[in-house]
Amino acid sequence: MRHEVTDDDTAVAVGSGDVPVLATPRLIAWLEAATLRAAGPFTEPGRTSVGTEVRVRHLRATGVGGVVEVTAEPPTVSGRLLTFVVRAVDGSGEAVAEGEIDRVVVDRRRFLAGLP
């Protein structure tokens, strides 16, 4: 998934810092979106996956106008737990982030019924 960093994606805009570079929370959201897409083949009708743990290192700043490509490798599966190796690279091919994100497969209706 390819993203171009806009003013709305900066640490200043999301409140996570005071410099106009790609915010770590936005980067993690992009990485999680990649895992959601990659989890598709592991969920049956009526099921979805939810994020449960993020272990990501943000390695390099990306300014407004920069391009970031995020990927999630096919997961390691342990029962309902899906563990994805994730990576983000900038337009020059330099690593922006790397790590792992866990998702758990759940029954969508039961999950939503359990909300307060």
Biotite code that builds the C-alpha atoms (Angstrom):
import biotite.structure as struc

atoms = struc.array([
    struc.Atom([0.000, 0.000, 0.000], chain_id="A", res_id=1, res_name="MET", atom_name="CA", element="C"),
    struc.Atom([1.484, 3.306, -1.088], chain_id="A", res_id=2, res_name="ARG", atom_name="CA", element="C"),
    struc.Atom([0.893, 6.545, 0.799], chain_id="A", res_id=3, res_name="HIS", atom_name="CA", element="C"),
    struc.Atom([1.983, 10.121, 0.195], chain_id="A", res_id=4, res_name="GLU", atom_name="CA", element="C"),
    struc.Atom([2.566, 12.077, 3.396], chain_id="A", res_id=5, res_name="VAL", atom_name="CA", element="C"),
    struc.Atom([0.289, 15.124, 3.647], chain_id="A", res_id=6, res_name="THR", atom_name="CA", element="C"),
    struc.Atom([-0.002, 17.873, 6.242], chain_id="A", res_id=7, res_name="ASP", atom_name="CA", element="C"),
    struc.Atom([-2.789, 15.825, 7.863], chain_id="A", res_id=8, res_name="ASP", atom_name="CA", element="C"),
    struc.Atom([-0.369, 12.917, 8.419], chain_id="A", res_id=9, res_name="ASP", atom_name="CA", element="C"),
    struc.Atom([2.207, 14.892, 10.409], chain_id="A", res_id=10, res_name="THR", atom_name="CA", element="C"),
    struc.Atom([3.034, 14.675, 14.095], chain_id="A", res_id=11, res_name="ALA", atom_name="CA", element="C"),
    struc.Atom([1.832, 18.271, 14.435], chain_id="A", res_id=12, res_name="VAL", atom_name="CA", element="C"),
    struc.Atom([-1.577, 17.446, 12.935], chain_id="A", res_id=13, res_name="ALA", atom_name="CA", element="C"),
    struc.Atom([-2.228, 14.300, 14.982], chain_id="A", res_id=14, res_name="VAL", atom_name="CA", element="C"),
    struc.Atom([-0.814, 15.743, 18.206], chain_id="A", res_id=15, res_name="GLY", atom_name="CA", element="C"),
    struc.Atom([2.028, 13.280, 18.682], chain_id="A", res_id=16, res_name="SER", atom_name="CA", element="C"),
    struc.Atom([4.843, 15.791, 18.210], chain_id="A", res_id=17, res_name="GLY", atom_name="CA", element="C"),
    struc.Atom([5.723, 19.292, 17.127], chain_id="A", res_id=18, res_name="ASP", atom_name="CA", element="C"),
    struc.Atom([7.529, 18.700, 13.840], chain_id="A", res_id=19, res_name="VAL", atom_name="CA", element="C"),
    struc.Atom([5.981, 18.438, 10.362], chain_id="A", res_id=20, res_name="PRO", atom_name="CA", element="C"),
    struc.Atom([7.001, 14.836, 9.617], chain_id="A", res_id=21, res_name="VAL", atom_name="CA", element="C"),
    struc.Atom([5.054, 11.590, 9.308], chain_id="A", res_id=22, res_name="LEU", atom_name="CA", element="C"),
    struc.Atom([3.487, 10.854, 12.694], chain_id="A", res_id=23, res_name="ALA", atom_name="CA", element="C"),
    struc.Atom([4.206, 7.498, 14.242], chain_id="A", res_id=24, res_name="THR", atom_name="CA", element="C"),
    struc.Atom([0.481, 6.910, 15.010], chain_id="A", res_id=25, res_name="PRO", atom_name="CA", element="C"),
    struc.Atom([-0.391, 7.524, 11.328], chain_id="A", res_id=26, res_name="ARG", atom_name="CA", element="C"),
    struc.Atom([2.393, 5.182, 10.196], chain_id="A", res_id=27, res_name="LEU", atom_name="CA", element="C"),
    struc.Atom([1.120, 2.478, 12.544], chain_id="A", res_id=28, res_name="ILE", atom_name="CA", element="C"),
    struc.Atom([-2.419, 2.959, 11.209], chain_id="A", res_id=29, res_name="ALA", atom_name="CA", element="C"),
    struc.Atom([-1.105, 2.434, 7.674], chain_id="A", res_id=30, res_name="TRP", atom_name="CA", element="C"),
    struc.Atom([0.759, -0.693, 8.778], chain_id="A", res_id=31, res_name="LEU", atom_name="CA", element="C"),
    struc.Atom([-2.357, -2.026, 10.525], chain_id="A", res_id=32, res_name="GLU", atom_name="CA", element="C"),
    struc.Atom([-4.384, -1.430, 7.358], chain_id="A", res_id=33, res_name="ALA", atom_name="CA", element="C"),
    struc.Atom([-1.856, -3.565, 5.483], chain_id="A", res_id=34, res_name="ALA", atom_name="CA", element="C"),
    struc.Atom([-2.287, -6.368, 8.048], chain_id="A", res_id=35, res_name="THR", atom_name="CA", element="C"),
    struc.Atom([-6.081, -6.151, 7.795], chain_id="A", res_id=36, res_name="LEU", atom_name="CA", element="C"),
    struc.Atom([-5.829, -6.617, 4.037], chain_id="A", res_id=37, res_name="ARG", atom_name="CA", element="C"),
    struc.Atom([-3.344, -9.492, 4.435], chain_id="A", res_id=38, res_name="ALA", atom_name="CA", element="C"),
    struc.Atom([-5.618, -11.170, 7.019], chain_id="A", res_id=39, res_name="ALA", atom_name="CA", element="C"),
    struc.Atom([-8.474, -11.478, 4.532], chain_id="A", res_id=40, res_name="GLY", atom_name="CA", element="C"),
    struc.Atom([-7.642, -15.019, 3.373], chain_id="A", res_id=41, res_name="PRO", atom_name="CA", element="C"),
    struc.Atom([-7.582, -16.178, 7.024], chain_id="A", res_id=42, res_name="PHE", atom_name="CA", element="C"),
    struc.Atom([-11.099, -15.031, 7.916], chain_id="A", res_id=43, res_name="THR", atom_name="CA", element="C"),
    struc.Atom([-14.295, -16.833, 6.980], chain_id="A", res_id=44, res_name="GLU", atom_name="CA", element="C"),
    struc.Atom([-17.649, -15.161, 6.356], chain_id="A", res_id=45, res_name="PRO", atom_name="CA", element="C"),
    struc.Atom([-18.939, -13.637, 9.608], chain_id="A", res_id=46, res_name="GLY", atom_name="CA", element="C"),
    struc.Atom([-15.426, -13.354, 10.993], chain_id="A", res_id=47, res_name="ARG", atom_name="CA", element="C"),
    struc.Atom([-12.945, -10.499, 11.069], chain_id="A", res_id=48, res_name="THR", atom_name="CA", element="C"),
    struc.Atom([-9.635, -9.800, 12.731], chain_id="A", res_id=49, res_name="SER", atom_name="CA", element="C"),
    struc.Atom([-8.811, -7.200, 15.351], chain_id="A", res_id=50, res_name="VAL", atom_name="CA", element="C"),
    struc.Atom([-5.442, -5.744, 16.235], chain_id="A", res_id=51, res_name="GLY", atom_name="CA", element="C"),
    struc.Atom([-4.094, -6.803, 19.623], chain_id="A", res_id=52, res_name="THR", atom_name="CA", element="C"),
    struc.Atom([-0.411, -5.886, 19.738], chain_id="A", res_id=53, res_name="GLU", atom_name="CA", element="C"),
    struc.Atom([1.974, -3.603, 17.866], chain_id="A", res_id=54, res_name="VAL", atom_name="CA", element="C"),
    struc.Atom([5.761, -3.941, 18.037], chain_id="A", res_id=55, res_name="ARG", atom_name="CA", element="C"),
    struc.Atom([7.074, -1.416, 15.518], chain_id="A", res_id=56, res_name="VAL", atom_name="CA", element="C"),
    struc.Atom([10.204, 0.723, 15.392], chain_id="A", res_id=57, res_name="ARG", atom_name="CA", element="C"),
    struc.Atom([9.889, 4.036, 13.518], chain_id="A", res_id=58, res_name="HIS", atom_name="CA", element="C"),
    struc.Atom([13.390, 4.352, 12.043], chain_id="A", res_id=59, res_name="LEU", atom_name="CA", element="C"),
    struc.Atom([13.406, 7.344, 9.714], chain_id="A", res_id=60, res_name="ARG", atom_name="CA", element="C"),
    struc.Atom([11.539, 10.638, 9.352], chain_id="A", res_id=61, res_name="ALA", atom_name="CA", element="C"),
    struc.Atom([9.493, 11.317, 6.225], chain_id="A", res_id=62, res_name="THR", atom_name="CA", element="C"),
    struc.Atom([8.482, 14.853, 5.328], chain_id="A", res_id=63, res_name="GLY", atom_name="CA", element="C"),
    struc.Atom([5.333, 16.160, 3.682], chain_id="A", res_id=64, res_name="VAL", atom_name="CA", element="C"),
    struc.Atom([5.272, 15.048, 0.057], chain_id="A", res_id=65, res_name="GLY", atom_name="CA", element="C"),
    struc.Atom([7.349, 11.954, 0.784], chain_id="A", res_id=66, res_name="GLY", atom_name="CA", element="C"),
    struc.Atom([6.106, 8.542, -0.285], chain_id="A", res_id=67, res_name="VAL", atom_name="CA", element="C"),
    struc.Atom([5.903, 5.539, 2.032], chain_id="A", res_id=68, res_name="VAL", atom_name="CA", element="C"),
    struc.Atom([5.178, 1.985, 0.898], chain_id="A", res_id=69, res_name="GLU", atom_name="CA", element="C"),
    struc.Atom([3.870, -0.307, 3.652], chain_id="A", res_id=70, res_name="VAL", atom_name="CA", element="C"),
    struc.Atom([3.761, -4.087, 3.477], chain_id="A", res_id=71, res_name="THR", atom_name="CA", element="C"),
    struc.Atom([2.640, -6.986, 5.639], chain_id="A", res_id=72, res_name="ALA", atom_name="CA", element="C"),
    struc.Atom([4.028, -10.429, 4.932], chain_id="A", res_id=73, res_name="GLU", atom_name="CA", element="C"),
    struc.Atom([1.704, -13.432, 5.094], chain_id="A", res_id=74, res_name="PRO", atom_name="CA", element="C"),
    struc.Atom([1.186, -14.175, 8.775], chain_id="A", res_id=75, res_name="PRO", atom_name="CA", element="C"),
    struc.Atom([2.454, -16.823, 11.090], chain_id="A", res_id=76, res_name="THR", atom_name="CA", element="C"),
    struc.Atom([-0.725, -18.535, 12.315], chain_id="A", res_id=77, res_name="VAL", atom_name="CA", element="C"),
    struc.Atom([-1.186, -19.944, 15.817], chain_id="A", res_id=78, res_name="SER", atom_name="CA", element="C"),
    struc.Atom([-4.831, -20.850, 16.310], chain_id="A", res_id=79, res_name="GLY", atom_name="CA", element="C"),
    struc.Atom([-6.762, -17.570, 16.042], chain_id="A", res_id=80, res_name="ARG", atom_name="CA", element="C"),
    struc.Atom([-3.586, -15.444, 16.381], chain_id="A", res_id=81, res_name="LEU", atom_name="CA", element="C"),
    struc.Atom([-2.085, -13.983, 13.206], chain_id="A", res_id=82, res_name="LEU", atom_name="CA", element="C"),
    struc.Atom([1.390, -12.433, 13.513], chain_id="A", res_id=83, res_name="THR", atom_name="CA", element="C"),
    struc.Atom([2.502, -10.216, 10.634], chain_id="A", res_id=84, res_name="PHE", atom_name="CA", element="C"),
    struc.Atom([5.985, -8.956, 9.866], chain_id="A", res_id=85, res_name="VAL", atom_name="CA", element="C"),
    struc.Atom([5.484, -5.376, 8.683], chain_id="A", res_id=86, res_name="VAL", atom_name="CA", element="C"),
    struc.Atom([7.759, -2.939, 6.930], chain_id="A", res_id=87, res_name="ARG", atom_name="CA", element="C"),
    struc.Atom([7.637, 0.569, 5.534], chain_id="A", res_id=88, res_name="ALA", atom_name="CA", element="C"),
    struc.Atom([10.102, 2.036, 3.039], chain_id="A", res_id=89, res_name="VAL", atom_name="CA", element="C"),
    struc.Atom([10.373, 5.518, 1.603], chain_id="A", res_id=90, res_name="ASP", atom_name="CA", element="C"),
    struc.Atom([10.671, 6.567, -2.036], chain_id="A", res_id=91, res_name="GLY", atom_name="CA", element="C"),
    struc.Atom([14.445, 6.067, -1.971], chain_id="A", res_id=92, res_name="SER", atom_name="CA", element="C"),
    struc.Atom([14.060, 2.510, -0.650], chain_id="A", res_id=93, res_name="GLY", atom_name="CA", element="C"),
    struc.Atom([15.242, 3.373, 2.861], chain_id="A", res_id=94, res_name="GLU", atom_name="CA", element="C"),
    struc.Atom([13.548, 1.616, 5.782], chain_id="A", res_id=95, res_name="ALA", atom_name="CA", element="C"),
    struc.Atom([11.072, 3.889, 7.581], chain_id="A", res_id=96, res_name="VAL", atom_name="CA", element="C"),
    struc.Atom([9.701, 1.264, 9.980], chain_id="A", res_id=97, res_name="ALA", atom_name="CA", element="C"),
    struc.Atom([9.856, -2.431, 10.740], chain_id="A", res_id=98, res_name="GLU", atom_name="CA", element="C"),
    struc.Atom([8.285, -4.757, 13.252], chain_id="A", res_id=99, res_name="GLY", atom_name="CA", element="C"),
    struc.Atom([5.386, -7.074, 13.937], chain_id="A", res_id=100, res_name="GLU", atom_name="CA", element="C"),
    struc.Atom([1.655, -6.652, 14.418], chain_id="A", res_id=101, res_name="ILE", atom_name="CA", element="C"),
    struc.Atom([-0.646, -9.268, 15.943], chain_id="A", res_id=102, res_name="ASP", atom_name="CA", element="C"),
    struc.Atom([-4.294, -9.700, 15.016], chain_id="A", res_id=103, res_name="ARG", atom_name="CA", element="C"),
    struc.Atom([-6.819, -12.170, 16.423], chain_id="A", res_id=104, res_name="VAL", atom_name="CA", element="C"),
    struc.Atom([-9.618, -13.693, 14.344], chain_id="A", res_id=105, res_name="VAL", atom_name="CA", element="C"),
    struc.Atom([-13.016, -13.155, 15.989], chain_id="A", res_id=106, res_name="VAL", atom_name="CA", element="C"),
    struc.Atom([-16.668, -13.760, 15.251], chain_id="A", res_id=107, res_name="ASP", atom_name="CA", element="C"),
    struc.Atom([-17.841, -10.282, 14.209], chain_id="A", res_id=108, res_name="ARG", atom_name="CA", element="C"),
    struc.Atom([-21.335, -10.523, 15.768], chain_id="A", res_id=109, res_name="ARG", atom_name="CA", element="C"),
    struc.Atom([-20.135, -11.935, 19.114], chain_id="A", res_id=110, res_name="ARG", atom_name="CA", element="C"),
    struc.Atom([-17.340, -9.381, 19.281], chain_id="A", res_id=111, res_name="PHE", atom_name="CA", element="C"),
    struc.Atom([-19.694, -6.451, 18.727], chain_id="A", res_id=112, res_name="LEU", atom_name="CA", element="C"),
    struc.Atom([-22.297, -7.902, 21.121], chain_id="A", res_id=113, res_name="ALA", atom_name="CA", element="C"),
    struc.Atom([-19.712, -7.858, 23.881], chain_id="A", res_id=114, res_name="GLY", atom_name="CA", element="C"),
    struc.Atom([-19.210, -4.089, 23.717], chain_id="A", res_id=115, res_name="LEU", atom_name="CA", element="C"),
    struc.Atom([-20.549, -1.969, 26.609], chain_id="A", res_id=116, res_name="PRO", atom_name="CA", element="C"),
])
